[in-house]
Amino acid sequence: MNENELYDSLISNSYSTYLLYGEENYQIEKALKVAKDSLAPSFSDLNYTVIDTDYEKNLEDIISRCESVPFMDKKRVVVVKTSDLFSSSSAYDKDEIDNLIEYTNAPLKTTQLIFVPAVIDKRNGFYKKISKNSEVFESKRLDKVQLSNFITGKLNAKHVKIDNSSKDYLIEKSGYLFRDSEVTLFDVENEIEKIVLNTKNDGLINIADIKGTVFEEKNVDIFKFIDAV
């Protein structure tokens, strides 16, 4: 399942259980927004629940929320954010884990249960069971072609153009593709917003606009040196 298929699936309510994880949080956050926006606006706050297991340790509460019928809508969304449920150090009670797995074997069709783990250990028994019962999406960092398409898409939405050489310059200056880079798509999107606001060429971005606006990641020269070696 690719990114667009995931969004379409969330809108059409094709699956009852989803497992979203990976390095690039941008796509995961967008998926959660798509899921919430697919609810009836007047009652979305009542039908959209986020459970953080770092603070709410009772897994039975997750099942209880999932088994509640939606309020004045066709579905409800339950998001489970967790740092240890899918990790090797998970210390949850086996009966609670088994009950949650049993729910995902026969989920309520009017509930979208979305697991968003911070850590995934694929040897973890809970992961093995849930991944079989869920639609799984791994959000990976983009390569150069994908990042180029991402930038083009963001600019097209704002009716702004950029030539290929300027776009290559923006990609390099963003630092997103450098090894061990901590720059995310959120950062790239923020830089695009600033560039669009500061462009002086009536809807056409050039290198001068980028030089006057975009950040450079710290230690860029070190990354370049490592890549060269």
N, C-alpha and C positions, 0 to 999 in steps of 0.2 A: 504493500500500500504506500503510494507516494503522498506528498503533502496535500495536494488538491483532492485526492480521493478521500483522505482523512476528513477534510472539511465537509465534503459532500456527504460522507457517511454520517457525520454528526448532525447535519441539518436534516437528513432524511430519516434519521433514527434507525439505521440499518442494523446496528449491533447494540447489545445491552451492556457490554463490558469492554472497556478500553484500557490499554496499558501504554502510557506515553513516557518515554525517557530518552536521555541522550545529552550530548554536549551543548547543543544549541537551544537554549531555553526560549528563544524568540518564537519558534514554530509551535512549541508547546503552549506558551501563553496565548498565542493567536488561536490555537485550537480550543482552548478553554473559553475564550471570548466568543468564538463561533458557536460553541455549545450553549452558552448563556443567551446569546442573541437569537438563538433558534426558539427560545421560549416566548410565550405571550408576554409582551412588555409590561402589561399592567400587573402581572403576578410573578414576574421573574425572580424577585427577591424571596418569594415564598417557596419557589420551586427549584432554587439553585442553592445548594449547600456545600460548603467547603469544610472538610474535617482534617485537621492536622494531628496525626497520631503522636507527634512529639508532645502534645499537650492533652489529647484525648486518647487515653490508652485502652478504653473499652471498645473492643472490636464488635461487640454485640450492638453497639449504638450505630455502627455503619450499616448493619443488616436491617436494623429497625428503620433507619432513614430510607433505605432502599425499598423496603416493603410498604412504605407509606404511599398512598395514591396521590397523584398530582392534584394541586388545588386549581380548579377552573382552567385546566390545560390538558393537553394530550400526553405530556411527559414531565418528569422532573429530572434534574441532573445532580448527582452526588459526586463530588471531587474529593479524593482521598490523597492528601499530600503526606508523604512519609519519608523518614530518613533511615529507618531500620527494619521495616516490614519485609523488604526484599534483600536485606543484607545478610552476610554470613553470621553476624553477631545478634541476629534477631532472638529476642528472649520472650516472645509471646507464648501464652498458654496454648498447648497443642489442640485442646478442645475448641478454643476460640478460633484458631486458624482453620481447623477442619470445618467448623460451622460456616465460616466465610467462604471457603472453597465450595462447600455444598450449595450455598446461595448462588454462586456464579455458575454452578452446573445447571440450575433452573431459575434464572433471574426473572424478576418482574419485568414484563415487556415495556411497561410505561416508565421505567427508570433507566437512565444512562449512568452507569457507574464508571468513573474514570480514575484509575490509579495513576498518580504522578510521583514516582519515587525519586529521591535525590541520589540514591545509590542502588545499583543492581549487581547482585551476585548470581550469575546464571546457574550456579550449583545449588542455590537456595531452593528448598522443596516447594515453598510457596510460589516462587517465581515459575517453577516448572509447571505447577498446576494451573496458575492463573493465565500463563501465556497460552495454554491450550484452550482456555475458555474465553479468551479475549481477542480483540483486534489489536495487534501490537504495532506501534509506530516508534521507530528509533530516530530521534532528531539529531542528524549529524552536521558538523560544520560544513560549510559550502566550499566547493572548489572554485577556481577562478571563473569558469564559465557560468556556474550557478550564481556567484556573487555579481558578475556582470549583468546577468538577467534580473537579479534582485534590484540592482541600482536602476536599471532601465525601467522596470515596472514601477518603482517608486516615483521616478521623474515623470513618466507618462501620465501617472495619476494626477500630477500637478501641472500637466501640459507644458512641461519644460524639456528641452532637448539637450543632448550632450554628444560631442563627437567622440570617436573611439580613442584617440590619443589622450583626450582629457579624462575619459573614463578610466583608462589604464593608469593615469597619473593619480586619480582619486583612489583607486584600489591599492596602489602602492603606498600612498601616504596614510591610508587608514590603518595599515599594519595588520589587517585581519588575517591575511594569508601567511604571515610570518610564523615560523615554528615556535610553538609554545606561547603564541599570542593569547592574551586575555581579552582582546577586543571582541565584542559580540555584535550581532546584527542590530541590537538596540543602539549600540554606539554608532554604527554606520548610518543607521536611520537618522539619528540625531544630527550627524554631520551633514547629511543630505538636506535636512530641514534648514540648517544654518546657511548652507551654500545657496539654496533657492531664495532665501530671504535677502541675501546680499549680492545676488547676481545683477550685473549692470547692463546685460546685453539682450534685454527684451525676450526672455525665455530661452536663451541659448547660453549654456554654461561653458566657460573655457578654463584653461589652466590658471589664468590670473585670478579668477574667482575662487578657485580651490586654494591657491597659495595664500590668499588673504583670509581664509576661513578655517580650513580643515586642520585638525590636530595631527600631531605625529606621536605615535606610541613611544613611550620611554624606552630607551635602549634599542631603538630601531637599528642603529649601526651594528650593534652586537648580533642581532638576529641576521642581518645581511651577511655579516662575516661568517656566522655558523653555516648559513645556507650556501655560501660560496665554497667553504671548505668541503 
